[in-house]
Amino acid sequence: MEMKENSQKKVLLSVLGVAILVVAVIGISFAAYSNTFSSATANSISTGTIMVSYTEPTNAINITDAMPMSDTDGKALSGAGKTFDFVVSTQASNALTVPYTITLTKEKSSTLADNEVKVYLTKNGADVVQPTLVSALTDASGARAGSKVLYSTSDIFTTTSEAAKTSNYVLRMWVDSAVTVDSSSTKTYKAKVNVDSAVTPIA
């Protein structure tokens, strides 16, 4: 009789063990799914062979009631609210050229004109766009018509084992020194930064 009870206890413990294992597996699967889902919120374009991701706190940069300044002072702008920092990362699973274009789209609420505002862009600490009036930038076409091309470049992947290429950009924007600002009115300029990519296989 005692042997039978022990056998029943062993069976019960085995069933409980399986049940606990199943619960543990379900819990792990759910956690993995949740993590994957939450990480999918990155701003990215992917085709299965390439990925271009664009990360930023917000994709808008603003000038509000700023006084005109020289290019030297504009290039020296630093700190929160004075620069717009963003990262572009590219990755490919085979040999590809991954070009991308950074555009600037002026918001309609802006009261400063494109010929009154200068932009300056650095990439990994090096100048890639010297102080330039927004009006002097090339007009974008296609889906970005109405925007200005800030910068175009390409990352080249020659092998399938290359690590992702990451570029850290800093955009500065200011009122040109030639502009006369009327202190009785509010002057603003707000623009959005966008990154678009296309892919060309290496022959």
VODREN-658524 format. One record per atom (N, C-alpha, C): chain; atom name; x, z, y. Coordinates in steps of 0.1 Angstrom, whole numbers, plus 5000, padded with zeros to 4 digits. Layout:
ATOM cadena atomo east   up north
ATOM      A    CA    X    Z     Y
...
//
This chain:
ATOM cadena atomo east   up north
ATOM      A     N 5008 5000  4988
ATOM      A    CA 5000 5000  5000
ATOM      A     C 5009 5000  5013
ATOM      A     N 5019 5008  5012
ATOM      A    CA 5028 5009  5023
ATOM      A     C 5036 4996  5025
ATOM      A     N 5039 4989  5014
ATOM      A    CA 5046 4976  5015
ATOM      A     C 5037 4966  5022
ATOM      A     N 5024 4967  5019
ATOM      A    CA 5014 4957  5025
ATOM      A     C 5013 4959  5040
ATOM      A     N 5013 4973  5044
ATOM      A    CA 5012 4976  5058
ATOM      A     C 5024 4971  5066
ATOM      A     N 5036 4973  5059
ATOM      A    CA 5048 4968  5065
ATOM      A     C 5048 4953  5067
ATOM      A     N 5043 4946  5057
ATOM      A    CA 5042 4931  5057
ATOM      A     C 5033 4927  5069
ATOM      A     N 5022 4934  5070
ATOM      A    CA 5012 4931  5081
ATOM      A     C 5019 4933  5095
ATOM      A     N 5027 4944  5095
ATOM      A    CA 5033 4947  5108
ATOM      A     C 5043 4936  5111
ATOM      A     N 5051 4931  5101
ATOM      A    CA 5060 4921  5103
ATOM      A     C 5054 4908  5108
ATOM      A     N 5042 4905  5102
ATOM      A    CA 5035 4893  5105
ATOM      A     C 5030 4894  5120
ATOM      A     N 5025 4906  5123
ATOM      A    CA 5020 4908  5137
ATOM      A     C 5031 4907  5147
ATOM      A     N 5043 4913  5143
ATOM      A    CA 5054 4912  5152
ATOM      A     C 5059 4898  5154
ATOM      A     N 5058 4890  5143
ATOM      A    CA 5063 4876  5144
ATOM      A     C 5053 4869  5153
ATOM      A     N 5040 4871  5151
ATOM      A    CA 5030 4864  5160
ATOM      A     C 5032 4868  5174
ATOM      A     N 5034 4881  5177
ATOM      A    CA 5037 4885  5190
ATOM      A     C 5050 4879  5196
ATOM      A     N 5060 4878  5187
ATOM      A    CA 5072 4872  5192
ATOM      A     C 5070 4857  5195
ATOM      A     N 5063 4850  5188
ATOM      A    CA 5060 4836  5191
ATOM      A     C 5052 4835  5204
ATOM      A     N 5042 4844  5205
ATOM      A    CA 5034 4844  5217
ATOM      A     C 5042 4846  5230
ATOM      A     N 5051 4856  5229
ATOM      A    CA 5060 4859  5240
ATOM      A     C 5069 4848  5243
ATOM      A     N 5074 4841  5233
ATOM      A    CA 5083 4830  5234
ATOM      A     C 5075 4818  5241
ATOM      A     N 5063 4816  5237
ATOM      A    CA 5055 4805  5243
ATOM      A     C 5053 4808  5258
ATOM      A     N 5049 4821  5261
ATOM      A    CA 5047 4825  5275
ATOM      A     C 5060 4823  5283
ATOM      A     N 5071 4827  5277
ATOM      A    CA 5084 4825  5284
ATOM      A     C 5087 4810  5287
ATOM      A     N 5085 4802  5277
ATOM      A    CA 5087 4788  5279
ATOM      A     C 5078 4782  5289
ATOM      A     N 5065 4786  5289
ATOM      A    CA 5056 4781  5299
ATOM      A     C 5060 4785  5313
ATOM      A     N 5065 4798  5314
ATOM      A    CA 5069 4803  5327
ATOM      A     C 5081 4796  5332
ATOM      A     N 5091 4792  5323
ATOM      A    CA 5103 4785  5327
ATOM      A     C 5099 4771  5332
ATOM      A     N 5090 4764  5324
ATOM      A    CA 5086 4751  5328
ATOM      A     C 5079 4751  5341
ATOM      A     N 5071 4760  5344
ATOM      A    CA 5063 4761  5356
ATOM      A     C 5073 4763  5368
ATOM      A     N 5083 4772  5366
ATOM      A    CA 5093 4774  5376
ATOM      A     C 5101 4762  5379
ATOM      A     N 5105 4754  5369
ATOM      A    CA 5112 4742  5371
ATOM      A     C 5104 4732  5378
ATOM      A     N 5091 4731  5374
ATOM      A    CA 5083 4721  5381
ATOM      A     C 5081 4724  5396
ATOM      A     N 5079 4737  5398
ATOM      A    CA 5077 4742  5412
ATOM      A     C 5089 4739  5421
ATOM      A     N 5101 4741  5415
ATOM      A    CA 5113 4739  5423
ATOM      A     C 5115 4724  5426
ATOM      A     N 5112 4716  5416
ATOM      A    CA 5113 4701  5417
ATOM      A     C 5103 4696  5428
ATOM      A     N 5091 4702  5428
ATOM      A    CA 5081 4697  5437
ATOM      A     C 5085 4701  5451
ATOM      A     N 5090 4714  5453
ATOM      A    CA 5093 4718  5467
ATOM      A     C 5105 4711  5472
ATOM      A     N 5114 4707  5464
ATOM      A    CA 5126 4700  5469
ATOM      A     C 5123 4685  5472
ATOM      A     N 5111 4680  5468
ATOM      A    CA 5107 4666  5471
ATOM      A     C 5103 4664  5485
ATOM      A     N 5104 4675  5494
ATOM      A    CA 5099 4673  5508
ATOM      A     C 5109 4667  5517
ATOM      A     N 5121 4664  5512
ATOM      A    CA 5132 4658  5520
ATOM      A     C 5127 4645  5525
ATOM      A     N 5131 4641  5538
ATOM      A    CA 5128 4628  5543
ATOM      A     C 5138 4618  5537
ATOM      A     N 5133 4610  5527
ATOM      A    CA 5142 4601  5520
ATOM      A     C 5135 4588  5516
ATOM      A     N 5143 4578  5514
ATOM      A    CA 5139 4565  5509
ATOM      A     C 5146 4563  5496
ATOM      A     N 5139 4561  5485
ATOM      A    CA 5147 4559  5473
ATOM      A     C 5141 4547  5464
ATOM      A     N 5149 4540  5457
ATOM      A    CA 5144 4529  5449
ATOM      A     C 5148 4531  5434
ATOM      A     N 5154 4543  5431
ATOM      A    CA 5158 4545  5417
ATOM      A     C 5173 4543  5416
ATOM      A     N 5179 4534  5425
ATOM      A    CA 5193 4532  5425
ATOM      A     C 5200 4537  5437
ATOM      A     N 5193 4539  5448
ATOM      A    CA 5199 4545  5460
ATOM      A     C 5190 4555  5466
ATOM      A     N 5196 4563  5474
ATOM      A    CA 5189 4573  5482
ATOM      A     C 5195 4574  5496
ATOM      A     N 5186 4574  5506
ATOM      A    CA 5191 4577  5520
ATOM      A     C 5182 4588  5524
ATOM      A     N 5189 4599  5528
ATOM      A    CA 5181 4611  5533
ATOM      A     C 5185 4614  5547
ATOM      A     N 5175 4619  5554
ATOM      A    CA 5177 4621  5568
ATOM      A     C 5172 4636  5571
ATOM      A     N 5180 4645  5575
ATOM      A    CA 5176 4658  5577
ATOM      A     C 5178 4662  5591
ATOM      A     N 5169 4669  5597
ATOM      A    CA 5169 4674  5610
ATOM      A     C 5159 4685  5613
ATOM      A     N 5160 4693  5623
ATOM      A    CA 5151 4703  5626
ATOM      A     C 5137 4697  5631
ATOM      A     N 5138 4687  5638
ATOM      A    CA 5127 4679  5643
ATOM      A     C 5132 4666  5648
ATOM      A     N 5125 4655  5647
ATOM      A    CA 5131 4642  5650
ATOM      A     C 5129 4638  5664
ATOM      A     N 5126 4647  5673
ATOM      A    CA 5125 4644  5687
ATOM      A     C 5135 4651  5696
ATOM      A     N 5140 4644  5706
ATOM      A    CA 5149 4650  5716
ATOM      A     C 5143 4649  5730
ATOM      A     N 5144 4659  5738
ATOM      A    CA 5137 4659  5751
ATOM      A     C 5147 4662  5763
ATOM      A     N 5143 4656  5774
ATOM      A    CA 5149 4660  5787
ATOM      A     C 5137 4664  5796
ATOM      A     N 5138 4676  5801
ATOM      A    CA 5127 4682  5810
ATOM      A     C 5134 4688  5822
ATOM      A     N 5130 4682  5834
ATOM      A    CA 5135 4688  5846
ATOM      A     C 5150 4689  5847
ATOM      A     N 5158 4680  5841
ATOM      A    CA 5172 4680  5841
ATOM      A     C 5177 4673  5853
ATOM      A     N 5188 4678  5859
ATOM      A    CA 5194 4671  5871
ATOM      A     C 5203 4660  5866
ATOM      A     N 5205 4650  5874
ATOM      A    CA 5214 4639  5871
ATOM      A     C 5228 4645  5869
ATOM      A     N 5236 4638  5860
ATOM      A    CA 5250 4643  5858
ATOM      A     C 5259 4632  5854
ATOM      A     N 5272 4634  5856
ATOM      A    CA 5282 4624  5853
ATOM      A     C 5283 4622  5837
ATOM      A     N 5289 4611  5834
ATOM      A    CA 5292 4609  5819
ATOM      A     C 5301 4620  5813
ATOM      A     N 5310 4624  5821
ATOM      A    CA 5319 4635  5816
ATOM      A     C 5311 4648  5813
ATOM      A     N 5302 4651  5822
ATOM      A    CA 5294 4663  5820
ATOM      A     C 5284 4661  5808
ATOM      A     N 5279 4649  5808
ATOM      A    CA 5269 4646  5797
ATOM      A     C 5276 4647  5783
ATOM      A     N 5288 4641  5782
ATOM      A    CA 5295 4642  5769
ATOM      A     C 5299 4656  5765
ATOM      A     N 5299 4665  5775
ATOM      A    CA 5303 4679  5772
ATOM      A     C 5291 4688  5769
ATOM      A     N 5279 4682  5769
ATOM      A    CA 5267 4691  5766
ATOM      A     C 5268 4697  5752
ATOM      A     N 5265 4710  5751
ATOM      A    CA 5265 4716  5738
ATOM      A     C 5255 4728  5738
ATOM      A     N 5252 4732  5726
ATOM      A    CA 5243 4744  5725
ATOM      A     C 5229 4739  5722
ATOM      A     N 5220 4749  5719
ATOM      A    CA 5206 4747  5715
ATOM      A     C 5199 4740  5726
ATOM      A     N 5191 4730  5723
ATOM      A    CA 5183 4723  5733
ATOM      A     C 5190 4713  5742
ATOM      A     N 5204 4712  5739
ATOM      A    CA 5212 4702  5747
ATOM      A     C 5217 4691  5739
ATOM      A     N 5217 4693  5726
ATOM      A    CA 5222 4682  5717
ATOM      A     C 5211 4681  5706
ATOM      A     N 5211 4669  5699
ATOM      A    CA 5203 4667  5688
ATOM      A     C 5212 4664  5676
ATOM      A     N 5212 4673  5666
ATOM      A    CA 5221 4672  5655
ATOM      A     C 5213 4667  5643
ATOM      A     N 5218 4657  5635
ATOM      A    CA 5211 4653  5623
ATOM      A     C 5221 4647  5613
ATOM      A     N 5217 4647  5601
ATOM      A    CA 5226 4643  5590
ATOM      A     C 5220 4631  5582
ATOM      A     N 5228 4621  5579
ATOM      A    CA 5224 4610  5571
ATOM      A     C 5233 4610  5559
ATOM      A     N 5226 4610  5547
ATOM      A    CA 5234 4610  5535
ATOM      A     C 5229 4599  5526
ATOM      A     N 5239 4591  5521
ATOM      A    CA 5236 4580  5512
ATOM      A     C 5242 4582  5498
ATOM      A     N 5235 4577  5488
ATOM      A    CA 5240 4578  5474
ATOM      A     C 5235 4566  5466
ATOM      A     N 5244 4561  5457
ATOM      A    CA 5240 4549  5449
ATOM      A     C 5244 4551  5435
ATOM      A     N 5237 4546  5425
ATOM      A    CA 5240 4548  5411
ATOM      A     C 5247 4536  5406
ATOM      A     N 5250 4526  5414
ATOM      A    CA 5259 4514  5410
ATOM      A     C 5265 4509  5423
ATOM      A     N 5273 4498  5421
ATOM      A    CA 5280 4492  5433
ATOM      A     C 5271 4486  5443
ATOM      A     N 5270 4492  5454
ATOM      A    CA 5260 4487  5464
ATOM      A     C 5266 4489  5478
ATOM      A     N 5261 4481  5487
ATOM      A    CA 5263 4483  5502
ATOM      A     C 5250 4489  5507
ATOM      A     N 5251 4500  5513
ATOM      A    CA 5238 4507  5518
ATOM      A     C 5239 4508  5533
ATOM      A     N 5233 4497  5540
ATOM      A    CA 5233 4497  5554
ATOM      A     C 5221 4506  5559
ATOM      A     N 5222 4512  5571
ATOM      A    CA 5211 4518  5577
ATOM      A     C 5212 4517  5593
ATOM      A     N 5201 4518  5599
ATOM      A    CA 5200 4517  5614
ATOM      A     C 5193 4529  5620
ATOM      A     N 5199 4534  5630
ATOM      A    CA 5193 4546  5637
ATOM      A     C 5187 4540  5650
ATOM      A     N 5174 4543  5652
ATOM      A    CA 5167 4538  5663
ATOM      A     C 5161 4550  5672
ATOM      A     N 5159 4547  5684
ATOM      A    CA 5153 4556  5694
ATOM      A     C 5140 4551  5699
ATOM      A     N 5130 4559  5697
ATOM      A    CA 5116 4555  5701
ATOM      A     C 5111 4564  5713
ATOM      A     N 5110 4558  5724
ATOM      A    CA 5105 4566  5736
ATOM      A     C 5090 4570  5735
ATOM      A     N 5087 4582  5738
ATOM      A    CA 5074 4587  5738
ATOM      A     C 5066 4583  5751
ATOM      A     N 5054 4579  5750
ATOM      A    CA 5046 4574  5761
ATOM      A     C 5045 4584  5772
ATOM      A     N 5046 4597  5769
ATOM      A    CA 5044 4607  5779
ATOM      A     C 5056 4609  5788
ATOM      A     N 5067 4602  5785
ATOM      A    CA 5079 4603  5794
ATOM      A     C 5077 4597  5808
ATOM      A     N 5082 4603  5818
ATOM      A    CA 5081 4599  5831
ATOM      A     C 5094 4593  5837
ATOM      A     N 5105 4594  5830
ATOM      A    CA 5118 4588  5833
ATOM      A     C 5118 4574  5827
ATOM      A     N 5124 4565  5833
ATOM      A    CA 5125 4551  5828
ATOM      A     C 5138 4550  5819
ATOM      A     N 5138 4539  5811
ATOM      A    CA 5149 4537  5802
ATOM      A     C 5162 4535  5810
ATOM      A     N 5161 4530  5822
ATOM      A    CA 5173 4527  5830
ATOM      A     C 5178 4539  5838
ATOM      A     N 5171 4551  5835
ATOM      A    CA 5175 4563  5842
ATOM      A     C 5181 4573  5832
ATOM      A     N 5181 4570  5820
ATOM      A    CA 5186 4579  5810
ATOM      A     C 5198 4573  5802
ATOM      A     N 5208 4582  5800
ATOM      A    CA 5219 4578  5792
ATOM      A     C 5220 4585  5778
ATOM      A     N 5225 4578  5768
ATOM      A    CA 5227 4584  5755
ATOM      A     C 5241 4583  5751
ATOM      A     N 5246 4592  5742
ATOM      A    CA 5259 4593  5737
ATOM      A     C 5259 4598  5723
ATOM      A     N 5265 4591  5713
ATOM      A    CA 5263 4595  5699
ATOM      A     C 5277 4596  5693
ATOM      A     N 5279 4607  5686
ATOM      A    CA 5291 4609  5678
ATOM      A     C 5288 4610  5663
ATOM      A     N 5297 4606  5655
ATOM      A    CA 5296 4606  5640
ATOM      A     C 5308 4613  5634
ATOM      A     N 5305 4624  5628
ATOM      A    CA 5316 4632  5622
ATOM      A     C 5327 4635  5633
ATOM      A     N 5323 4638  5645
ATOM      A    CA 5332 4641  5656
ATOM      A     C 5338 4630  5663
ATOM      A     N 5336 4617  5659
ATOM      A    CA 5341 4606  5666
ATOM      A     C 5331 4598  5674
ATOM      A     N 5334 4592  5685
ATOM      A    CA 5325 4585  5693
ATOM      A     C 5321 4572  5686
ATOM      A     N 5308 4570  5685
ATOM      A    CA 5303 4557  5679
ATOM      A     C 5294 4549  5690
ATOM      A     N 5289 4556  5699
ATOM      A    CA 5281 4550  5710
ATOM      A     C 5286 4557  5723
ATOM      A     N 5293 4550  5731
ATOM      A    CA 5298 4556  5744
ATOM      A     C 5286 4558  5753
ATOM      A     N 5287 4566  5764
ATOM      A    CA 5276 4568  5773
ATOM      A     C 5270 4554  5777
ATOM      A     N 5257 4552  5774
ATOM      A    CA 5250 4540  5776
ATOM      A     C 5236 4542  5781
ATOM      A     N 5231 4534  5791
ATOM      A    CA 5217 4535  5795
ATOM      A     C 5208 4531  5783
ATOM      A     N 5197 4538  5781
ATOM      A    CA 5188 4534  5770
ATOM      A     C 5184 4519  5772
ATOM      A     N 5182 4515  5785
ATOM      A    CA 5177 4501  5787
ATOM      A     C 5187 4491  5783
ATOM      A     N 5200 4495  5781
ATOM      A    CA 5211 4485  5777
ATOM      A     C 5212 4484  5762
ATOM      A     N 5205 4493  5755
ATOM      A    CA 5206 4492  5740
ATOM      A     C 5198 4480  5735
ATOM      A     N 5201 4475  5724
ATOM      A    CA 5194 4463  5718
ATOM      A     C 5180 4467  5714
ATOM      A     N 5171 4458  5716
ATOM      A    CA 5157 4460  5712
ATOM      A     C 5156 4459  5697
ATOM      A     N 5149 4469  5691
ATOM      A    CA 5146 4468  5676
ATOM      A     C 5135 4458  5673
ATOM      A     N 5135 4453  5661
ATOM      A    CA 5125 4444  5657
ATOM      A     C 5117 4449  5645
ATOM      A     N 5108 4440  5640
ATOM      A    CA 5101 4444  5628
ATOM      A     C 5092 4456  5630
ATOM      A     N 5093 4465  5620
ATOM      A    CA 5084 4477  5620
ATOM      A     C 5088 4487  5632
ATOM      A     N 5100 4485  5637
ATOM      A    CA 5105 4494  5648
ATOM      A     C 5104 4487  5662
ATOM      A     N 5097 4476  5663
ATOM      A    CA 5095 4469  5675
ATOM      A     C 5090 4478  5686
ATOM      A     N 5096 4478  5698
ATOM      A    CA 5093 4487  5708
ATOM      A     C 5103 4498  5709
ATOM      A     N 5112 4500  5699
ATOM      A    CA 5122 4510  5699
ATOM      A     C 5135 4503  5703
ATOM      A     N 5146 4512  5704
ATOM      A    CA 5159 4507  5708
ATOM      A     C 5169 4510  5696
ATOM      A     N 5178 4501  5693
ATOM      A    CA 5187 4503  5682
ATOM      A     C 5199 4512  5688
ATOM      A     N 5200 4524  5683
ATOM      A    CA 5211 4533  5688
ATOM      A     C 5224 4530  5680
ATOM      A     N 5223 4528  5667
ATOM      A    CA 5235 4525  5660
ATOM      A     C 5232 4520  5646
ATOM      A     N 5240 4510  5641
ATOM      A    CA 5239 4504  5628
ATOM      A     C 5252 4505  5621
ATOM      A     N 5252 4509  5608
ATOM      A    CA 5264 4510  5600
ATOM      A     C 5260 4508  5585
ATOM      A     N 5271 4508  5577
ATOM      A    CA 5269 4506  5562
ATOM      A     C 5278 4516  5555
ATOM      A     N 5273 4521  5544
ATOM      A    CA 5282 4529  5535
ATOM      A     C 5283 4520  5522
ATOM      A     N 5296 4518  5518
ATOM      A    CA 5299 4510  5506
ATOM      A     C 5303 4518  5494
ATOM      A     N 5296 4515  5483
ATOM      A    CA 5298 4522  5471
ATOM      A     C 5304 4511  5461
ATOM      A     N 5316 4513  5457
ATOM      A    CA 5323 4503  5448
ATOM      A     C 5322 4507  5433
ATOM      A     N 5319 4520  5430
ATOM      A    CA 5318 4524  5416
ATOM      A     C 5306 4533  5415
ATOM      A     N 5302 4535  5402
ATOM      A    CA 5290 4543  5399
ATOM      A     C 5293 4558  5400
ATOM      A     N 5305 4562  5401
ATOM      A    CA 5309 4576  5401
ATOM      A     C 5312 4582  5415
ATOM      A     N 5310 4574  5425
ATOM      A    CA 5313 4579  5439
ATOM      A     C 5303 4590  5443
ATOM      A     N 5308 4600  5450
ATOM      A    CA 5300 4610  5455
ATOM      A     C 5291 4605  5467
ATOM      A     N 5281 4613  5470
ATOM      A    CA 5273 4609  5482
ATOM      A     C 5281 4609  5494
ATOM      A     N 5278 4600  5503
ATOM      A    CA 5285 4599  5516
ATOM      A     C 5276 4605  5527
ATOM      A     N 5282 4615  5533
ATOM      A    CA 5274 4623  5543
ATOM      A     C 5280 4621  5557
ATOM      A     N 5271 4618  5567
ATOM      A    CA 5276 4616  5581
ATOM      A     C 5268 4626  5590
ATOM      A     N 5275 4633  5597
ATOM      A    CA 5270 4643  5607
ATOM      A     C 5269 4637  5621
ATOM      A     N 5257 4635  5626
ATOM      A    CA 5256 4629  5639
ATOM      A     C 5252 4639  5650
ATOM      A     N 5257 4637  5662
ATOM      A    CA 5252 4645  5673
ATOM      A     C 5249 4635  5685
ATOM      A     N 5236 4637  5689
ATOM      A    CA 5231 4628  5700
ATOM      A     C 5230 4637  5713
ATOM      A     N 5235 4631  5724
ATOM      A    CA 5234 4638  5737
ATOM      A     C 5226 4628  5746
ATOM      A     N 5218 4633  5755
ATOM      A    CA 5210 4625  5763
ATOM      A     C 5209 4632  5777
ATOM      A     N 5210 4624  5788
ATOM      A    CA 5210 4630  5801
ATOM      A     C 5205 4620  5811
ATOM      A     N 5201 4625  5823
ATOM      A    CA 5197 4617  5834
ATOM      A     C 5210 4611  5841
ATOM      A     N 5210 4598  5843
ATOM      A    CA 5222 4592  5849
ATOM      A     C 5225 4597  5863
ATOM      A     N 5237 4597  5866
ATOM      A    CA 5241 4603  5879
ATOM      A     C 5237 4594  5891
ATOM      A     N 5233 4582  5888
ATOM      A    CA 5229 4573  5899
ATOM      A     C 5214 4575  5903
ATOM      A     N 5207 4583  5895
ATOM      A    CA 5193 4585  5897
ATOM      A     C 5190 4596  5908
ATOM      A     N 5181 4593  5917
ATOM      A    CA 5177 4603  5926
ATOM      A     C 5164 4610  5921
ATOM      A     N 5165 4623  5920
ATOM      A    CA 5154 4631  5914
ATOM      A     C 5146 4638  5925
ATOM      A     N 5133 4636  5925
ATOM      A    CA 5125 4642  5935
ATOM      A     C 5121 4656  5930
ATOM      A     N 5125 4666  5936
ATOM      A    CA 5123 4680  5931
ATOM      A     C 5108 4684  5931
ATOM      A     N 5100 4676  5938
ATOM      A    CA 5086 4680  5939
ATOM      A     C 5078 4675  5926
ATOM      A     N 5084 4667  5918
ATOM      A    CA 5077 4662  5906
ATOM      A     C 5085 4665  5893
ATOM      A     N 5078 4666  5882
ATOM      A    CA 5085 4669  5869
ATOM      A     C 5089 4656  5863
ATOM      A     N 5102 4655  5859
ATOM      A    CA 5107 4644  5852
ATOM      A     C 5110 4647  5838
ATOM      A     N 5105 4639  5829
ATOM      A    CA 5107 4641  5815
ATOM      A     C 5110 4628  5807
ATOM      A     N 5118 4630  5796
ATOM      A    CA 5120 4619  5787
ATOM      A     C 5121 4624  5773
ATOM      A     N 5112 4619  5765
ATOM      A    CA 5112 4624  5751
ATOM      A     C 5113 4611  5742
ATOM      A     N 5121 4612  5732
ATOM      A    CA 5123 4601  5722
ATOM      A     C 5124 4606  5708
ATOM      A     N 5120 4598  5699
ATOM      A    CA 5121 4601  5685
ATOM      A     C 5133 4594  5679
ATOM      A     N 5140 4600  5670
ATOM      A    CA 5151 4594  5662
ATOM      A     C 5146 4590  5648
ATOM      A     N 5148 4577  5645
ATOM      A    CA 5144 4573  5631
ATOM      A     C 5156 4567  5624
ATOM      A     N 5156 4568  5611
ATOM      A    CA 5167 4561  5603
ATOM      A     C 5160 4552  5592
ATOM      A     N 5164 4539  5592
ATOM      A    CA 5158 4530  5583
ATOM      A     C 5170 4524  5575
ATOM      A     N 5167 4521  5562
ATOM      A    CA 5177 4515  5554
ATOM      A     C 5173 4503  5545
ATOM      A     N 5183 4495  5542
ATOM      A    CA 5180 4484  5533
ATOM      A     C 5192 4484  5523
ATOM      A     N 5191 4476  5512
ATOM      A    CA 5202 4477  5502
ATOM      A     C 5206 4463  5498
ATOM      A     N 5219 4461  5497
ATOM      A    CA 5225 4448  5493
ATOM      A     C 5234 4450  5481
ATOM      A     N 5232 4444  5469
ATOM      A    CA 5241 4446  5458
ATOM      A     C 5255 4439  5461
ATOM      A     N 5265 4445  5457
ATOM      A    CA 5279 4439  5458
ATOM      A     C 5280 4428  5448
ATOM      A     N 5284 4416  5451
ATOM      A    CA 5285 4405  5442
ATOM      A     C 5298 4407  5433
//
